[in-house]
Amino acid sequence: MSVVLWLTAVLLAATILVGLFRVATAPDPASRAVVGDLVFFSGIGLIVILGLFKESAAAVDAALIASVLGILATVALARILTRGRR
């Protein structure tokens, strides 16, 4: 099980690094927003993996709260980018 968790943590860290590079080179704000969400939720995944390593319920609670806030931020950014059109 430990090998699977380490492999998952490495893949999530690689996703964050590639995502940060893509945020810097994205052609438009919408692409940056999508990749920013990818980086954010990959970071939440790392928090969950850390919580599994440390057997901490607080890390899972923090990840749940961060996920809800991330979804709300995504919806708000989508409204800003579309200038409120539905």
DSSP file (Angstrom, degrees, kcal/mol; ACC not computed):
  #  RESIDUE AA STRUCTURE BP1 BP2  ACC     N-H-->O    O-->H-N    N-H-->O    O-->H-N    TCO  KAPPA ALPHA  PHI   PSI    X-CA   Y-CA   Z-CA
    1    1 A M     >        0   0    0      0, 0.0     4,-2.1     0, 0.0     5,-0.2   0.000 360.0 360.0 360.0 -37.1    0.0    0.0    0.0
    2    2 A S  H  >  +     0   0    0      1,-0.2     4,-2.5     2,-0.2     5,-0.2   0.873 360.0  53.7 -64.2 -36.9    2.8    2.4    0.8
    3    3 A V  H  > S+     0   0    0      1,-0.2     4,-2.5     2,-0.2    -1,-0.2   0.898 108.0  50.6 -64.7 -39.6    4.3    2.0   -2.7
    4    4 A V  H  > S+     0   0    0      2,-0.2     4,-2.4     1,-0.2    -2,-0.2   0.905 110.5  49.2 -65.2 -41.5    1.0    2.9   -4.2
    5    5 A L  H  X S+     0   0    0     -4,-2.1     4,-2.5     2,-0.2    -2,-0.2   0.916 112.0  48.0 -65.2 -42.4    0.7    6.0   -2.0
    6    6 A W  H  X S+     0   0    0     -4,-2.5     4,-2.4     2,-0.2    -2,-0.2   0.919 112.1  49.3 -64.0 -42.5    4.3    7.1   -2.9
    7    7 A L  H  X S+     0   0    0     -4,-2.5     4,-2.3     1,-0.2    -2,-0.2   0.903 111.7  49.3 -62.8 -40.5    3.6    6.6   -6.6
    8    8 A T  H  X S+     0   0    0     -4,-2.4     4,-2.4     2,-0.2    -2,-0.2   0.908 110.4  50.4 -64.0 -42.5    0.4    8.6   -6.4
    9    9 A A  H  X S+     0   0    0     -4,-2.5     4,-2.3     2,-0.2    -2,-0.2   0.896 110.9  49.1 -63.3 -40.3    2.2   11.4   -4.6
   10   10 A V  H  X S+     0   0    0     -4,-2.4     4,-2.4     2,-0.2    -2,-0.2   0.912 111.5  48.9 -66.0 -42.2    4.9   11.5   -7.2
   11   11 A L  H  X S+     0   0    0     -4,-2.3     4,-2.2     2,-0.2    -2,-0.2   0.903 112.0  48.4 -64.9 -40.2    2.4   11.6  -10.0
   12   12 A L  H  X S+     0   0    0     -4,-2.4     4,-2.2     2,-0.2    -1,-0.2   0.901 111.3  50.2 -66.5 -39.6    0.4   14.4   -8.3
   13   13 A A  H  X S+     0   0    0     -4,-2.3     4,-2.2     2,-0.2    -2,-0.2   0.904 110.8  49.5 -64.4 -40.3    3.6   16.4   -7.8
   14   14 A A  H  X S+     0   0    0     -4,-2.4     4,-2.5     1,-0.2     5,-0.2   0.889 109.0  53.1 -65.0 -38.1    4.5   15.9  -11.4
   15   15 A T  H  X S+     0   0    0     -4,-2.2     4,-2.5     1,-0.2    -2,-0.2   0.903 108.7  50.0 -61.9 -41.5    1.1   17.1  -12.4
   16   16 A I  H  X S+     0   0    0     -4,-2.2     4,-2.6     2,-0.2    -2,-0.2   0.922 111.1  48.3 -64.2 -44.0    1.5   20.2  -10.3
   17   17 A L  H  X S+     0   0    0     -4,-2.2     4,-1.8     2,-0.2    -2,-0.2   0.926 114.4  44.7 -63.7 -45.1    4.9   21.0  -11.9
   18   18 A V  H  X S+     0   0    0     -4,-2.5     4,-2.3     1,-0.2    -1,-0.2   0.898 113.4  52.3 -65.5 -38.9    3.6   20.5  -15.5
   19   19 A G  H  X S+     0   0    0     -4,-2.5     4,-2.4    -5,-0.2    -2,-0.2   0.902 106.9  51.5 -63.9 -41.7    0.5   22.5  -14.6
   20   20 A L  H  X S+     0   0    0     -4,-2.6     4,-1.5     1,-0.2    -1,-0.2   0.888 110.4  49.3 -64.0 -37.7    2.5   25.5  -13.3
   21   21 A F  H  X S+     0   0    0     -4,-1.8     4,-1.1     1,-0.2    -1,-0.2   0.917 111.6  49.4 -64.1 -41.4    4.5   25.5  -16.5
   22   22 A R  H  X S+     0   0    0     -4,-2.3     4,-1.0     1,-0.2    -2,-0.2   0.851 105.1  57.1 -68.5 -33.9    1.3   25.4  -18.5
   23   23 A V  H  < S+     0   0    0     -4,-2.4     3,-0.5     1,-0.2    -1,-0.2   0.900 107.5  49.6 -61.2 -38.9   -0.2   28.3  -16.5
   24   24 A A  H  < S+     0   0    0     -4,-1.5    -1,-0.2     1,-0.2    -2,-0.2   0.783 119.7  36.1 -70.6 -26.4    2.8   30.4  -17.4
   25   25 A T  H  < S+     0   0    0     -4,-1.1    -1,-0.2    -3,-0.2    -2,-0.2   0.342  83.2 127.6-110.6   6.6    2.5   29.6  -21.1
   26   26 A A     <  -     0   0    0     -4,-1.0     6,-0.0    -3,-0.5    -3,-0.0  -0.380  54.0-141.6 -67.8 141.5   -1.3   29.4  -21.6
   27   27 A P  S    S+     0   0    0      0, 0.0    -1,-0.1     0, 0.0    -4,-0.0   0.777  76.1  22.4 -77.3 -26.6   -2.6   31.6  -24.5
   28   28 A D  S  > S-     0   0    0      1,-0.1     4,-1.8     0, 0.0     3,-0.3  -0.917  79.6-107.3-140.4 164.0   -5.8   32.9  -22.9
   29   29 A P  H  > S+     0   0    0      0, 0.0     4,-2.2     0, 0.0     5,-0.1   0.826 114.5  58.0 -62.5 -32.5   -7.3   33.4  -19.4
   30   30 A A  H  > S+     0   0    0      2,-0.2     4,-2.1     1,-0.2     5,-0.2   0.913 106.8  47.9 -65.4 -41.1   -9.8   30.5  -19.8
   31   31 A S  H  > S+     0   0    0     -3,-0.3     4,-2.4     1,-0.2     5,-0.2   0.901 111.1  51.2 -65.0 -40.4   -6.9   28.0  -20.3
   32   32 A R  H  X S+     0   0    0     -4,-1.8     4,-2.4     1,-0.2    -1,-0.2   0.886 109.1  51.7 -62.8 -37.9   -5.1   29.4  -17.3
   33   33 A A  H  X S+     0   0    0     -4,-2.2     4,-2.0     2,-0.2    -2,-0.2   0.913 110.3  47.6 -66.1 -42.5   -8.2   29.0  -15.2
   34   34 A V  H  X S+     0   0    0     -4,-2.1     4,-1.9     2,-0.2    -2,-0.2   0.930 115.2  44.5 -65.2 -45.2   -8.6   25.4  -16.2
   35   35 A V  H  X S+     0   0    0     -4,-2.4     4,-2.4     1,-0.2    -1,-0.2   0.861 109.9  56.6 -69.2 -34.1   -5.0   24.5  -15.5
   36   36 A G  H  X S+     0   0    0     -4,-2.4     4,-2.5    -5,-0.2    -1,-0.2   0.895 106.7  49.7 -61.7 -39.6   -5.1   26.5  -12.3
   37   37 A D  H  X S+     0   0    0     -4,-2.0     4,-2.8     2,-0.2     5,-0.3   0.899 108.7  53.1 -64.2 -40.3   -8.0   24.3  -11.1
   38   38 A L  H  X S+     0   0    0     -4,-1.9     4,-1.9     1,-0.2    -2,-0.2   0.929 111.3  45.7 -59.3 -45.6   -6.0   21.2  -12.1
   39   39 A V  H  X S+     0   0    0     -4,-2.4     4,-2.1     2,-0.2    -2,-0.2   0.917 113.4  50.2 -64.3 -43.9   -3.0   22.5  -10.0
   40   40 A F  H  X S+     0   0    0     -4,-2.5     4,-1.8     1,-0.2    -2,-0.2   0.942 113.5  43.3 -61.0 -49.7   -5.3   23.4   -7.1
   41   41 A F  H  X S+     0   0    0     -4,-2.8     4,-1.8     1,-0.2    -1,-0.2   0.785 110.8  55.5 -73.2 -25.6   -7.1   20.0   -7.0
   42   42 A S  H  X S+     0   0    0     -4,-1.9     4,-2.0    -5,-0.3    -1,-0.2   0.876 106.6  52.3 -67.9 -37.3   -3.9   18.1   -7.4
   43   43 A G  H  X S+     0   0    0     -4,-2.1     4,-1.9     2,-0.2    -2,-0.2   0.885 107.1  51.6 -63.5 -38.4   -2.6   20.0   -4.4
   44   44 A I  H  X S+     0   0    0     -4,-1.8     4,-2.1     1,-0.2    -1,-0.2   0.890 106.6  54.5 -64.4 -38.2   -5.7   18.8   -2.5
   45   45 A G  H  X S+     0   0    0     -4,-1.8     4,-2.4     1,-0.2    -2,-0.2   0.895 106.1  51.8 -60.8 -39.7   -4.9   15.3   -3.6
   46   46 A L  H  X S+     0   0    0     -4,-2.0     4,-2.6     2,-0.2    -1,-0.2   0.877 106.9  53.3 -64.4 -37.0   -1.4   15.7   -2.1
   47   47 A I  H  X S+     0   0    0     -4,-1.9     4,-2.2     2,-0.2    -2,-0.2   0.911 109.6  48.4 -62.8 -41.1   -3.0   16.8    1.2
   48   48 A V  H  X S+     0   0    0     -4,-2.1     4,-2.0     2,-0.2    -2,-0.2   0.917 111.0  49.8 -65.3 -42.8   -5.2   13.7    1.2
   49   49 A I  H  X S+     0   0    0     -4,-2.4     4,-2.3     1,-0.2    -2,-0.2   0.913 110.6  50.6 -61.9 -42.3   -2.2   11.5    0.5
   50   50 A L  H  X S+     0   0    0     -4,-2.6     4,-2.5     1,-0.2    -1,-0.2   0.897 108.7  52.5 -61.3 -40.3   -0.3   13.2    3.3
   51   51 A G  H  X>S+     0   0    0     -4,-2.2     5,-2.3     1,-0.2     4,-0.8   0.855 108.3  50.5 -63.6 -35.3   -3.3   12.5    5.6
   52   52 A L  H  <5S+     0   0    0     -4,-2.0    -2,-0.2     3,-0.2    -1,-0.2   0.893 110.8  49.0 -69.7 -38.8   -3.2    8.9    4.7
   53   53 A F  H  <5S+     0   0    0     -4,-2.3    -2,-0.2     1,-0.2    -1,-0.2   0.934 120.4  35.7 -62.8 -45.6    0.5    8.7    5.5
   54   54 A K  H  <5S-     0   0    0     -4,-2.5    -1,-0.2    -5,-0.2    -2,-0.2   0.492 105.0-127.5 -87.2  -4.4    0.1   10.4    8.8
   55   55 A E  T  <5 +     0   0    0     -4,-0.8     2,-0.5     1,-0.2    -3,-0.2   0.937  53.8 158.5  53.8  51.0   -3.3    8.7    9.5
   56   56 A S     >< -     0   0    0     -5,-2.3     4,-0.8     1,-0.1    -1,-0.2  -0.913  38.6-167.4-111.9 123.6   -4.8   12.2   10.2
   57   57 A A  H  > S+     0   0    0     -2,-0.5     4,-2.0     1,-0.2     5,-0.1   0.757  88.3  66.8 -75.8 -24.8   -8.5   12.8    9.9
   58   58 A A  H  > S+     0   0    0      1,-0.2     4,-2.5     2,-0.2    -1,-0.2   0.857  96.0  55.1 -65.2 -34.9   -7.8   16.6   10.1
   59   59 A A  H  > S+     0   0    0      2,-0.2     4,-2.1     1,-0.2    -1,-0.2   0.886 107.9  48.9 -65.9 -38.2   -6.1   16.5    6.7
   60   60 A V  H  X S+     0   0    0     -4,-0.8     4,-2.1     2,-0.2    -2,-0.2   0.904 111.1  49.9 -67.7 -40.5   -9.2   14.9    5.1
   61   61 A D  H  X S+     0   0    0     -4,-2.0     4,-2.2     2,-0.2    -2,-0.2   0.916 110.9  49.6 -62.8 -42.6  -11.4   17.5    6.7
   62   62 A A  H  X S+     0   0    0     -4,-2.5     4,-2.5     1,-0.2    -2,-0.2   0.888 109.8  51.7 -63.2 -38.8   -9.1   20.2    5.3
   63   63 A A  H  X S+     0   0    0     -4,-2.1     4,-2.2     2,-0.2    -1,-0.2   0.884 108.6  50.9 -66.0 -38.4   -9.2   18.7    1.9
   64   64 A L  H  X S+     0   0    0     -4,-2.1     4,-2.0     2,-0.2    -2,-0.2   0.922 112.4  45.6 -64.7 -44.0  -13.0   18.6    1.9
   65   65 A I  H  X S+     0   0    0     -4,-2.2     4,-2.3     1,-0.2    -2,-0.2   0.921 113.2  49.9 -65.3 -43.3  -13.3   22.2    2.9
   66   66 A A  H  X S+     0   0    0     -4,-2.5     4,-2.4     1,-0.2    -1,-0.2   0.867 108.4  53.9 -63.9 -35.9  -10.7   23.2    0.3
   67   67 A S  H  X S+     0   0    0     -4,-2.2     4,-2.3     2,-0.2    -1,-0.2   0.921 108.6  48.0 -64.4 -43.8  -12.6   21.2   -2.4
   68   68 A V  H  X S+     0   0    0     -4,-2.0     4,-2.2     1,-0.2    -2,-0.2   0.933 113.8  47.0 -62.9 -44.8  -15.8   23.0   -1.7
   69   69 A L  H  X S+     0   0    0     -4,-2.3     4,-2.3     1,-0.2    -1,-0.2   0.872 110.7  53.5 -64.6 -36.0  -14.1   26.4   -1.8
   70   70 A G  H  X S+     0   0    0     -4,-2.4     4,-2.1     2,-0.2    -1,-0.2   0.891 108.1  49.2 -65.4 -39.7  -12.3   25.4   -5.0
   71   71 A I  H  X S+     0   0    0     -4,-2.3     4,-2.2     2,-0.2    -2,-0.2   0.918 111.7  48.9 -65.8 -42.7  -15.5   24.5   -6.7
   72   72 A L  H  X S+     0   0    0     -4,-2.2     4,-2.3     1,-0.2    -2,-0.2   0.896 110.9  50.5 -63.6 -39.2  -17.1   27.8   -5.7
   73   73 A A  H  X S+     0   0    0     -4,-2.3     4,-2.5     2,-0.2    -1,-0.2   0.877 108.7  52.6 -65.7 -36.9  -14.0   29.7   -6.9
   74   74 A T  H  X S+     0   0    0     -4,-2.1     4,-2.2     2,-0.2    -2,-0.2   0.919 110.4  46.9 -64.2 -43.9  -14.3   27.9  -10.3
   75   75 A V  H  X S+     0   0    0     -4,-2.2     4,-2.1     2,-0.2    -2,-0.2   0.915 113.0  49.6 -64.5 -42.5  -17.9   28.9  -10.7
   76   76 A A  H  X S+     0   0    0     -4,-2.3     4,-2.0     1,-0.2    -2,-0.2   0.914 111.5  48.4 -63.7 -42.3  -17.1   32.5   -9.8
   77   77 A L  H  X S+     0   0    0     -4,-2.5     4,-2.8     1,-0.2    -1,-0.2   0.881 108.9  53.5 -66.3 -36.9  -14.2   32.6  -12.2
   78   78 A A  H  X S+     0   0    0     -4,-2.2     4,-1.9     1,-0.2    -1,-0.2   0.904 109.2  49.2 -63.5 -40.1  -16.4   31.2  -15.0
   79   79 A R  H  <>S+     0   0    0     -4,-2.1     5,-2.6     2,-0.2     4,-0.3   0.887 111.9  48.8 -65.4 -38.0  -19.0   33.9  -14.4
   80   80 A I  H ><5S+     0   0    0     -4,-2.0     3,-1.1     3,-0.2    -2,-0.2   0.929 111.4  48.8 -66.7 -45.1  -16.3   36.5  -14.5
   81   81 A L  H 3<5S+     0   0    0     -4,-2.8    -1,-0.2     1,-0.3    -2,-0.2   0.828 115.3  43.7 -66.7 -31.2  -14.8   35.2  -17.7
   82   82 A T  T ><5S-     0   0    0     -4,-1.9     3,-1.5    -5,-0.2    -1,-0.3   0.404 110.2-123.3 -92.1   3.4  -18.2   35.0  -19.4
   83   83 A R  T < 5 -     0   0    0     -3,-1.1    -3,-0.2    -4,-0.3    -4,-0.1   0.833  69.3 -55.7  57.0  36.1  -19.2   38.4  -18.0
   84   84 A G  T 3 <S+     0   0    0     -5,-2.6    -1,-0.3     1,-0.3     2,-0.1   0.427  98.8 140.4  83.3  -1.2  -22.2   37.0  -16.4
   85   85 A R    <         0   0    0     -3,-1.5    -1,-0.3    -6,-0.2    -3,-0.1  -0.453 360.0 360.0 -73.9 150.0  -23.8   35.5  -19.5
   86   86 A R              0   0    0     -2,-0.1    -1,-0.1    -3,-0.1    -3,-0.0   0.409 360.0 360.0-104.4 360.0  -25.4   32.1  -19.1
